[in-house]
Each structure stands twice: as structure tokens, then as C-alpha cells.
Amino acid sequence: MEIVECGLIGSLLSDKNKVAAVYDIVRPADFKDPRCGIVYQTIIDISKQGGTPDLVSVFSALGKKIDAVWLSGLTDMAAGSPTQAAIEISARAKRDRIINRIKIAVSENLPLDLLVEELASIAAEANAKANDNSCKMSDVVGRFVDLVKNNQAADEYGIDTGYMFLENKYIRYMPGHVWVIGGATSTGKTAVMVDMLCRVLDGPKKRKIAIVSTEMMEEQNVARFLARQTGYHSNLILSGKLRDGWDEINASLAWFSEQEIYLFDNIYQFQDMEMKLRQLSMTGGIDIVYLDYVQNMTYKGAATEYEKTEKMAKGVQRLAKQLKCTFVCLSQISNAAAKDHDQPMTFKGGGEWGAVADLGVWLKRNKKNKELLCFDFQKNRHGQVGVQILQFVNNYVRLKEIHHEENI
């Protein structure tokens, strides 16, 4: 086990990207070698502060508390699979705790029924540690009361979307929620996402936002952001041939540079996205993740398209809950729905995305007036559904509400 523990630490010191993969699996107290536990805690602390936990930074943080020769030798022992090493360490630590508890129970000559009760307590403790929370209702209620008090102190629960029709129904970006926004090709899904993003940034508080763009390069995304804020066409901005308006564009660029936005245009596998988002979450959490779009993502190990969709959808739902953020996922719609707007809302790839969605939206362009967009939220797990008509303005780069919403 000492080799496994040293191998895990060596892997983390060699590659900071591996820290997020094991963060939720193993704890400092799980290490049998106290030196490994100390180094692991230091690696976590440095990662949470946004630093790089390499040999230099870890030794600098620990100083004389750790042997430099021993520490430097760990990188040569790096484990091939840090996740598997973390699982082994965690499992061994739990097993040792269970054995110790049983030994104590036996040494005290507990009656059989009390021993069974003791074993049940051990199992409950192990589950509670795995989930970080007790499932006992009194503890659940206690956490609920603490949450409400914190929300009262913060004077906020959820993030205002910036759309009046959603705020009127108290539809906000909530921790742990998944939004799925679907539409046919060229409906304007990305334009809607950009408008949604900018409305959040225009809010009173700075938010931490991640954008996973599988379709457009980073410069195209930035040009879209600038177009939304200034009204100039994104391609014209990108070409550099715009005659006037550069003062406005430069001011918007400076404003966007001050925002805490993380833009990824080179992630196509769910597991890679999960690791990057967990790393971001370790340094102050994440408020919103925009994923554009889900059909372009792959899932390692999925043998079929259906299996990929199922694992992706459930993985996003799990990640939203664990990171306490809102996922806004753009999706294509099924061929049947694309041909007939009277069809029920179905996202491409089966019903899995619809099943995990807290808010399911179908975007539809008006056939007679392409400036008009129907924002049809047909699913709302936590409240009313409805329809809102939006209008594209300023070269189709900004949306405005023009009709009051209608309840379905």
C-alpha cells in the first residue's frame, strides 16, 4: 500500500490535471503513511488557491516538515492510473476502520444483537463519509435550515437570468439544475446562449462561468460576444475591416477581460470536460456552465450512440449537483420534431436529455418573420411552463422580449 500511496502522490506532483480526478475519492486521513497524507493535503490546498502543486511549490509550503529527498523521489513512482490508486487507498482505509471497530466490539464482549447494530453503524458511517452527508432526516433538516439562513444573509437564491418573463415565474439559474435548450439547425441556439451569458454578466454580481464550445473556435466566440454588446456583425469585427466603432469594441473587450469566464474550445470528451470543470470548482466554485452543443461530445467507453447519450446526460446531471452549478446544454432536436412543430419536444439522441432537464426549452423561428423566435419552455420540473416571443435585433445579435409570456 505504501507503493500505491507514493505512486498517487507522484502522479499528482507530475500532472496538476490529475488532482481533480481524485479529489472526491480519497482524503488525507485515508493515507497510512502520514507523510503522504500531509503532502496530499498540501497539494489540495495549493490547487484550491489556483496554484500548480509541483515539487517546488509543495516543498516551499511544507519546508522542514517533509524530507526533500523522499519528496523528490515520488515523481519516479508515479502511478499509471491515479484514479485507481485513489480508489484502492480509500477502500483500504474504510476496510481498516471497519476491522478496528469490529475488534473493539468483540473485545468488549458485546451481545450478538449489539454487534449487528455496531456493524450497521459502521456501514452507515462509511456511506455518510462517501456522500459527505448524513441521510438522517434530522441532519437533512439541519442542513436545509442552514442553507435558508445563508440564502437570507446573501439576499439571493439562484441567479437572475436577466429575462423578465423567466423572473416572473421565478425561473433562475439554480445550483444543481440542468437546462436543455433545443432547436433545429440555424434556429439561433448559439445566439440565444450568447444573449443569456451577456445578461448574466450585466447583472449586479460577478459570476464564474465556463463555456465549452465544441462548434466554434475561441476567436469566433469572442467576436459573437462583442457583436452582442456593440451591434456590429461578428464576422466584420473578426475581419478587422470595420471602419468605425473600434472605441466601443475595445471598451467591450476590456469589459469582457475583467469577467471570470473560462472558454474551452478544444474539449470533445465528457471525461475531459469533467476534469476541467472540477479543477475550476476547486478554486471558488462555478456558477454556470454553457455547453454548445451536446451532440458533438463523446463519452469514453460508450459502445453505441444511445449509450453515449445516456451516460452524457446522466453525467451532466450528476456533475451539476456535485459542483452546485447550473448546466445550460444546447441540443439539436429530433428529426420528427424538426419537421413538425406540433410534435412534442424531443431532443436528438433519445429521451435522456429531456429526462434530466429541470428546464426543457424548444426554440422555434417564425416562418414568416425570421426575426421572431419562440422560446417554448415545455418542461419545468419546479414550476410553470410557458411560451415567450423574442425578437432578434441589431444584426440578429441581441434578443428582446416583445410579447408577454403565455401559460400553456
Buried (B, 14 or more C-beta within 10 A) or exposed (E): BEEBBBBBBBBBBBBBEBBBBBBEBBBBEBBBEEBBBBBBBBBBEBBBEEBEBBBEBBBEBBEEEBEEEEBEEBBEBBBEBBBBBBBBBBEBBBEEBBEEBBEEBEEEEBEEEEBEEBBEEBEEBBEBBEEEEBEEEEEEEEEEEEEEEEEEEEEEBBBBBBBEBBEEBEBBBBBBBBBBBBBBEEBBBBBBBBBBBBBBBEEEEEBBBBBBBBBBEEEBBBBBBBBBBBBBBBEBBBEEEBEEBBEBBEEBBEBBEEBBBBBBBEBEEBBBBBBBBBBBBBEEEBBBBBBBBBBBBBBEEBEEEEEBBBBBBEBBBBBBBBBEBBBBBBBBBBEEBBEEBEBEBBBBBBEBBBBBBBBBBBBBBEEEEEEBBBBBBBBBEEEEBBBBBBBBEBBBBBBEBEEEBEEE
